[in-house]
C-alpha cells in the first residue's frame, strides 16, 4: 500500500505550491510560519509556526 500511486487530489495536496499557499494564508493572519520538507511521502511539505518547528529534524526549511 505504501508504494501505491497517489490520487490526483493527494498529489495536489502534497505539492510545494499548495504548502506555500497555506503558508501565505497563515502569514496573512499574522502567524510566523515555516515551510518544512519532511521526507514523508504522504505529507512531504508541512507548514508550522516557527516556534513549534523541529528545525534540527527536517531536511529543509523555507
TINU-539163 format. One record per residue (C-alpha): residue number from 1; residue in one letter; x, y, z. Coordinates in steps of 0.5 Angstrom, whole numbers, plus 2048, in hexadecimal, padded with zeros to 3 digits. Example, Ala and Ser with C-alpha at 12.3 -4.5 7.8 and 13.67 -1.06 7.14 Angstrom:
! TINU-539163
    i  aa    u    v    w
    1   A  819  7F7  810
    2   S  81B  7FE  80E
! end
This chain:
! TINU-539163
    i  aa    u    v    w
    1   X  800  800  800
    2   X  806  805  802
    3   X  808  804  7FA
    4   X  801  805  7F7
    5   X  801  80B  7F3
    6   X  7FE  812  7F6
    7   X  7F7  814  7F3
    8   X  7F7  81B  7EF
    9   X  7F4  81E  7F6
   10   X  7F9  81C  7FA
   11   X  7FE  81E  7F5
   12   X  7FC  825  7F5
   13   X  7FB  825  7FD
   14   X  802  822  7FD
   15   X  805  828  7F9
   16   X  80A  82D  7FB
   17   X  805  832  7F7
   18   X  800  830  7FC
   19   X  804  831  802
   20   X  806  838  800
   21   X  7FF  83A  7FF
   22   X  7FD  837  806
   23   X  803  83B  809
   24   X  802  841  806
   25   X  7FA  841  808
   26   X  7FD  83F  80F
   27   X  802  845  80F
   28   X  7FC  84A  80D
   29   X  7F9  848  813
   30   X  7FF  84A  817
   31   X  803  844  818
   32   X  80A  843  818
   33   X  80B  83C  814
   34   X  810  838  810
   35   X  80F  833  80B
   36   X  813  82C  80C
   37   X  815  827  808
   38   X  813  821  80C
   39   X  815  81B  807
   40   X  80E  817  809
   41   X  80B  815  802
   42   X  804  817  805
   43   X  806  81E  807
   44   X  80C  820  804
   45   X  80B  827  806
   46   X  809  82A  80D
   47   X  807  831  80F
   48   X  808  832  816
   49   X  809  838  81B
   50   X  810  83A  81B
   51   X  811  839  823
   52   X  80E  832  822
   53   X  812  82F  81C
   54   X  817  82A  81E
   55   X  81D  82D  81A
   56   X  822  828  81B
   57   X  81E  822  819
   58   X  81C  824  812
   59   X  81F  824  80B
   60   X  81E  82B  809
   61   X  81A  832  80B
   62   X  818  837  807
! end
